[in-house]
Each structure stands twice: as structure tokens, then as C-alpha cells.
């Protein structure tokens, strides 16, 4: 202790100078909006690059296992793409030239033009948390790759989250394990039955399905999927399975509540897909018009 004290006395001036510099730097960042924005952007870029390098080293160690996983994932996605949801439009000669760039194919027998509704952008998780009340993850894709805020993020096994913040090279995703995440979920065994899926903290493998109509007879083991009511998520993506027998919601007696075990283990997610709804601008425009009239 005496040696440490003598060392501090010998170098007291330098230590005081460093502490004052750090304090002044903190004041500049804290009370100047422009400097704060520059610091936040720089931290994101540097942190993202370091995390991506760490992830590359980790990927190299488990390369063979990762290759096998990607091959299986690609096979599943190719099968899904063959049966992907499409929007069918009335076929018109004068209309086709306008949509030529986005049309998938033309069915001349039925006189209908078909174009895809969703586009998938492959990405990799380079940072992830599951232990706090509000969890986030970082992806190695940004606005340069076409990623924008409010895009959905999915994996081969379920929904991962929603993009919230984007810079040219990276994006921050609000995980499904976040208190503000609320997903419109459906029970495919019961026609038109749906509820709201949310995370109430605790076990990262369990979420809560609320607002199930009381007359619906839901059993343990039933699949839970996306409803398609949100413009962000395609319809029919598997979320998980009913884990517990639904009970009456104490807050809303006319509805049931049940626990859902997620199909995707959020602690092991690596390869994901950012979902772009090609019609989101048009949908948002129509919804805004309705809001303006209310």
C-alpha cells in the first residue's frame, strides 16, 4: 500500500492531468448534441468492427459445423421460396411495362401477373444479449445492404426481432426478448384465432400469448405462427408451441393467456434474414390516410 501511495505522489501531476482530461471529455460529450452524435456513431463503428472480427475468429473455429448448418438453412429457404406468398395482379398489357422490374412471372392462362411480396437479406449476428429486461442484438448489415428501421428479422426457426437503428454497415435489432416487443400471433388450428405474443422477462425460451378468445379450445403442443396482420412479418412463420394450458387472463376475463415455448433458441442464433416488405410504403401511406381522417 505504501509503494502504491509513493507511486501516486511521484506521478500525481500526470494522474491529475489524465483525470481532468477524461472529465472534460465527458462534459463535452454530455452537453453538446453534435459531439454526442459523433461519439455515438464512432463507438458504434469501432465496436461493430471489433465484434465482427471476434465473430470471424469464432466462426473459423467452428467452421465445419457452421457450413453444415448453412447448407441445411439454404435448402429450407429454397423450398420455402418455391411456395412463398405472392400478390396476384390483374394482367393488363399497358400495366405490365410499369411493373416489369418487380414481376416474378406472368400466368398467361389465368391472365394474372404475380410478383413477390417479401425480400430476404442474409445477415449474421455479431452481438447478442438475453439476460436483461430489454435485449438487443447487432447485425453485420446496414443501410448499404438495404436494411432500414422497422424491418423484421427472422431465422430458419422463427422470429428474432425488429430493426430499430441502422448505420451504413451495421444495424441494431430489438430482440423478441424485449419488453416493448409485441407480435401478432395466430393459432393455425383454429381459423382466424389470434392473440398478442410478448415477453414478460425471466426465461428466455418462454413468451406469453395474450388476448386468446375465451371460446377457443387451445391444447398444449399446438403451433403458434405469425398472423400476417403486420406488414413487417410474412404470414405463417412458426414462432413456437403452446407450453401450458391456457388460463383466464386476470386483467381481461373474456380472454385467455398461455405460455409459448419459442422454437428458436435466442442464445444460439447466428444466421438471420432481414425481411423487406416490398409493399410497406404503399401500406403505410394508406394507413396514414385513415389516421388523418379520424
matplotlib code that plots the C-alpha trace (Angstrom):
import matplotlib.pyplot as plt

x = [0.0, 2.9, 4.6, 1.3, 1.0, 4.5, 3.9, 0.8, 2.7, 5.6, 3.2, 0.4, 0.5, 0.2, -2.6, -4.5, -4.0, -5.4, -8.4, -9.2, -8.9, -11.3, -13.7, -13.6, -14.1, -17.2, -18.6, -18.1, -19.9, -22.6, -23.7, -23.0, -25.5, -23.2, -20.2, -22.5, -23.8, -20.2, -19.1, -22.1, -21.5, -17.8, -18.4, -20.9, -18.5, -15.5, -17.5, -19.1, -15.8, -14.2, -17.3, -17.2, -13.6, -14.2, -17.1, -14.9, -12.4, -15.3, -16.7, -13.3, -13.0, -16.4, -16.3, -17.4, -20.4, -21.3, -21.1, -23.4, -25.9, -25.8, -26.3, -29.4, -30.7, -30.3, -32.1, -35.0, -35.1, -35.2, -38.1, -39.9, -39.2, -41.0, -44.1, -43.7, -46.6, -47.3, -49.5, -51.5, -52.4, -54.9, -53.0, -53.0, -50.8, -50.5, -49.8, -47.0, -44.3, -44.6, -44.2, -41.7, -38.8, -40.7, -42.9, -41.8, -43.7, -46.8, -49.5, -50.9, -53.5, -55.2, -54.3, -52.7, -49.3, -47.5, -44.9, -43.2, -44.3, -41.1, -37.4, -34.9, -31.4, -29.0, -27.1, -25.1, -25.5, -22.2, -23.6, -26.5, -27.9, -30.6, -30.1, -31.5, -35.1, -34.6, -32.3, -30.7, -28.5, -26.2, -26.1, -23.3, -25.7, -26.7, -28.3, -25.7, -27.2, -30.8, -31.6, -33.9, -35.6, -38.8, -37.8, -38.4, -35.6, -36.2, -34.2, -34.8, -36.6, -38.7, -38.7, -35.7, -36.8, -37.3, -34.6, -34.6, -31.3, -29.2, -25.9, -24.2, -22.6, -24.4, -27.9, -29.3, -32.2, -34.8, -34.9, -38.2, -36.8, -37.6, -40.4, -41.6, -41.8, -45.4, -46.1, -49.4, -49.6, -52.1, -53.2, -53.4, -55.5, -58.3, -59.5, -59.0, -57.9, -55.1, -53.5, -50.5, -47.2, -44.9, -42.0, -42.5, -38.9, -37.3, -36.9, -35.5, -37.2, -40.7, -43.1, -46.7, -49.6, -52.4, -55.8, -56.8, -60.6, -62.2, -64.3, -61.1, -60.1, -56.3, -54.3, -50.7, -48.3, -50.3, -48.1, -48.1, -47.4, -47.3, -50.8, -49.8, -51.6, -48.3, -46.7, -43.3, -43.7, -44.9, -47.8, -47.3, -43.8, -43.6, -43.0, -43.2, -45.6, -48.2, -46.4, -49.1, -52.9, -54.5, -56.0, -58.3, -56.4, -56.9, -56.8, -59.2, -61.7, -63.1, -59.7, -57.2, -53.5, -50.9, -47.1, -45.4, -42.0, -40.0, -38.8, -35.7, -33.2, -32.2, -28.9, -27.6, -28.9, -26.2, -27.5, -30.6, -32.6, -33.8, -37.3, -38.2, -41.9, -41.9, -45.3, -44.7, -44.5, -47.9, -49.4, -48.0, -49.4, -52.9, -52.8, -51.7, -54.6, -57.0, -55.4, -55.7, -59.4, -60.0]
y = [0.0, 2.3, 1.7, 2.4, 5.7, 6.8, 5.9, 8.1, 11.0, 10.8, 10.8, 12.8, 15.6, 13.3, 11.3, 14.5, 15.7, 12.5, 12.5, 16.2, 15.3, 12.4, 14.6, 17.4, 14.9, 13.6, 17.1, 17.9, 14.7, 15.0, 18.6, 19.1, 17.4, 17.3, 15.9, 13.4, 12.2, 11.9, 9.9, 7.6, 7.0, 6.4, 4.0, 2.0, 1.7, 0.8, -1.6, -3.2, -3.8, -5.3, -7.6, -8.7, -9.6, -11.6, -13.3, -14.2, -15.9, -17.8, -18.8, -20.2, -22.4, -24.0, -23.7, -27.2, -27.2, -23.7, -24.9, -27.8, -25.5, -23.1, -25.8, -27.0, -23.5, -22.7, -25.9, -25.0, -21.4, -22.7, -25.0, -22.0, -19.7, -22.1, -21.8, -18.2, -15.9, -13.8, -11.0, -11.6, -8.7, -8.4, -8.8, -5.8, -5.2, -1.5, -2.3, -4.8, -2.4, -0.4, -3.5, -5.3, -5.0, -6.5, -9.1, -12.7, -14.3, -14.0, -16.6, -16.1, -18.9, -17.2, -13.7, -12.7, -11.3, -12.5, -10.6, -11.3, -9.6, -10.0, -9.9, -11.5, -10.0, -12.5, -11.2, -12.5, -11.8, -10.3, -9.3, -10.6, -10.4, -12.5, -11.7, -8.2, -7.0, -5.3, -7.3, -6.2, -7.7, -6.3, -7.4, -7.0, -5.5, -1.8, 0.7, 0.0, -3.5, -2.2, -2.6, 0.0, 0.7, -1.3, -4.3, -7.7, -10.1, -13.9, -17.1, -20.6, -21.4, -18.3, -14.6, -12.8, -9.2, -5.8, -3.5, -0.2, 1.6, 1.5, 2.9, 2.2, -1.1, -2.3, -2.4, -2.8, -5.1, -5.0, -8.7, -10.6, -10.8, -7.1, -5.7, -3.4, -6.2, -7.3, -9.7, -10.5, -14.3, -16.9, -20.3, -22.1, -25.0, -22.5, -20.5, -16.7, -17.1, -14.9, -13.1, -11.0, -12.6, -10.7, -11.4, -10.7, -11.4, -14.3, -17.5, -16.5, -19.6, -18.7, -15.9, -15.1, -15.3, -13.0, -12.0, -15.5, -15.5, -17.3, -19.7, -21.1, -24.5, -24.4, -27.5, -28.0, -28.6, -26.6, -24.5, -20.7, -18.7, -15.2, -13.9, -11.8, -8.8, -6.9, -5.5, -6.5, -10.3, -12.8, -14.9, -18.4, -18.2, -20.6, -19.0, -21.9, -24.2, -23.8, -24.8, -24.5, -25.0, -21.6, -19.8, -16.9, -13.6, -11.9, -8.5, -9.4, -12.0, -12.5, -13.7, -16.5, -16.4, -19.1, -19.7, -20.3, -22.1, -20.5, -22.7, -20.5, -20.7, -17.0, -17.8, -19.7, -17.6, -16.7, -16.6, -14.5, -12.8, -9.2, -9.1, -6.3, -5.9, -4.6, -3.0, -1.4, 2.1, 1.8, 0.1, 2.8, 5.5, 4.1, 3.6, 7.3, 8.5, 6.6, 8.1, 11.6, 11.1, 10.1]
z = [0.0, 0.9, -2.5, -4.3, -2.4, -3.2, -6.9, -6.9, -5.2, -7.7, -10.6, -9.1, -11.6, -14.6, -13.0, -12.1, -15.7, -17.2, -14.8, -15.7, -19.5, -19.1, -17.1, -19.7, -22.5, -20.6, -20.3, -24.0, -25.0, -22.4, -23.1, -26.8, -29.1, -32.2, -30.3, -28.6, -32.0, -33.4, -30.3, -30.6, -34.3, -33.8, -30.9, -33.0, -35.9, -33.8, -31.6, -34.6, -36.3, -33.1, -32.6, -36.2, -36.0, -32.8, -34.6, -37.6, -35.2, -33.5, -36.9, -38.1, -35.0, -35.7, -39.5, -40.4, -38.1, -39.5, -43.1, -42.4, -40.7, -43.6, -46.2, -44.3, -44.0, -47.7, -48.6, -46.3, -47.8, -51.3, -50.5, -48.8, -51.8, -54.1, -52.0, -51.0, -50.6, -53.7, -54.6, -57.8, -60.0, -62.9, -66.2, -68.5, -71.5, -70.7, -67.0, -67.3, -68.5, -65.3, -63.1, -65.3, -62.8, -59.9, -61.5, -60.7, -63.6, -65.8, -65.8, -69.3, -68.8, -65.8, -67.1, -63.8, -63.1, -60.0, -58.0, -54.7, -51.5, -49.4, -50.0, -47.6, -46.8, -45.3, -42.2, -39.3, -35.6, -34.2, -30.7, -28.7, -25.2, -23.5, -19.8, -19.3, -19.3, -22.7, -25.0, -28.3, -31.0, -33.6, -37.3, -39.8, -42.3, -42.6, -44.9, -47.6, -47.8, -47.9, -44.2, -42.8, -39.4, -38.7, -40.8, -39.4, -38.6, -38.8, -38.7, -40.0, -36.8, -36.0, -35.4, -34.0, -33.6, -35.3, -36.7, -34.8, -35.5, -38.7, -39.9, -43.3, -42.1, -39.0, -37.5, -34.0, -33.6, -30.8, -29.8, -29.2, -25.6, -25.1, -23.1, -25.9, -28.5, -29.3, -32.1, -33.7, -33.4, -34.8, -33.8, -37.2, -35.9, -35.1, -38.1, -37.6, -33.9, -33.0, -30.0, -28.9, -28.2, -25.7, -23.3, -19.6, -18.6, -16.9, -19.0, -22.5, -24.1, -23.0, -24.1, -23.2, -25.6, -24.5, -25.7, -26.9, -27.4, -24.4, -26.6, -28.4, -27.1, -27.2, -26.2, -25.2, -28.1, -30.7, -33.0, -32.9, -36.0, -37.3, -38.2, -41.2, -39.8, -39.5, -42.7, -41.3, -40.9, -43.5, -42.6, -41.3, -39.8, -36.9, -33.5, -31.1, -29.3, -26.6, -23.4, -20.8, -20.6, -21.3, -18.3, -17.8, -18.0, -14.6, -16.3, -19.1, -18.0, -21.5, -22.8, -22.1, -21.6, -22.2, -22.2, -25.5, -25.9, -28.7, -31.5, -31.9, -29.1, -28.8, -27.1, -30.2, -33.1, -35.7, -39.2, -39.7, -42.5, -42.6, -44.2, -46.6, -47.4, -51.0, -50.4, -47.0, -48.3, -50.0, -46.9, -44.6, -46.9, -46.8, -43.0, -42.6, -44.7, -42.5, -39.4, -40.9, -41.4, -37.8]

ax = plt.figure().add_subplot(projection="3d")
ax.plot(x, y, z, "-o")
ax.set_aspect("equal")
plt.show()
